[in-house]
């Protein structure tokens, strides 16, 4: 495993990490979640990501059980959770001081932890003043309930505003972002956030590196019954399923088939190629993967050995296939 500094901090996170969205607390049993987390830990993954909203809190519960069960040293783990959608109550969502503080306590209880290492604002909240948000995350950090705070899917402008407020009040600014980044979703990381990487040395822990599995090639000939896109009672998965059956979806599948040929040349799987491509970007601190089976983690971790094979020539071939490089 390779470890990288998380942005402008002394904290080291594994270059590949594991998250629980859709899968843990929902799609698979607690026993499978435990097996996946154990496989990940044994392969050197130290960073595990969850959120208060995943499976209505059950993801944090199942991941917390796994952390306890294996008796891992807390110092060997970097655990993150995210706040924004905590429940149906008027004050159980958003980034008010009240929800940040109450939401943190509720997450820690579900995780059976005294603190999380990283706490994210899962989305921006334009209805709450930035000063209230920055002060609330600082309060939680000062109480020892989180070590660092960050954002998820905030615009560069919103992150810049948080830094300005923190600077003016001499408070801790957000350290890291958690944006989507994969071969089909590039603009934020490759364009919008460039000034943030330069000015703040912002950390980036990216999600859906396989575009929910699309970039593994598993959807090339339809939807396998044991895949997340086959989940019938999940609105996000329905949207992704429907999106496959559009012109844009068909173009993506054609690209994935071409990527498979390139992967073959490199003697790797399409998943490994797609993950290696994310890992090659020097602004990425950690690629947060997902897995419903331990074997996927074993396969995905090998992406690290593919990174050196991504020569200039291969990257040019990749760009020719993707044809979506953001114009700077
Ligand atoms: P991916 O795009 O990597 O998708 C993971 C899924 O793809 C797996 O659950 C599995 O699904 C399938 N898969 C993984 N590896 C393979 C393989 N080698 N071969 C075939 N199929 C494979 O990541 P996620 O979308 O899960 O995102 C990763 C994490 O990022 C989440 O768990 C969460 O922690 C975080 N996240 C954050 C968000 C945010 O708003 N901040 C939003 C979404 C995610 P299956 O087997 O079921 O088909």
Boltz pocket constraint, residues with backbone or C-beta under 6 A from the ligand:
constraints:
  - pocket:
      binder: B
      contacts: [[A, 18], [A, 19], [A, 20], [A, 21], [A, 22], [A, 23], [A, 49], [A, 50], [A, 122], [A, 152], [A, 153], [A, 178], [A, 179], [A, 206], [A, 207], [A, 208], [A, 209], [A, 210], [A, 211], [A, 212], [A, 213], [A, 214], [A, 216], [A, 218], [A, 226], [A, 227], [A, 228], [A, 229], [A, 271], [A, 288], [A, 289], [A, 290], [A, 291], [A, 292], [A, 293], [A, 295], [A, 296], [A, 297], [A, 299], [A, 300]]
      max_distance: 6.0
